[in-house]
């Protein structure tokens, strides 16, 4: 976990690519969700709707190879 400085002690950082690679994204997102839920309970008038979607996104493909892209498109 990254240290974001003295002003942010106790705050969970958003997920970095390294966190995702090492499988820490789920725990970090769950901790962030808990922080937001706690803040929402403390000051409900400041919250209009729901908080972010803190669900891990799972595997992400950055670039498909040509033959894989054609298979996805169906050509």
C-alpha positions, 0 to 999 in steps of 0.5 A: 500500500502506498503512503500518500503523505501525512495529511492522508493517514488512514486513507486507502489509495485507489488501485494502481496497476501494480496492485491489480497485478499482485491481486490486491485490488479486491482488498483495496476496493473493499477498504475504500468502500468501507471508508465511504460507507462510514463517511456516508453514515456520519454525514448522510446529508452530504450524500445524494446518491450511491457511492462509486461501484467498488467492485473489482473489474477483473481481467482487462485486455489492453490490445487484442491481436489481429486474429483475436479481434477478428474472432470477437467481431465475428469476421 
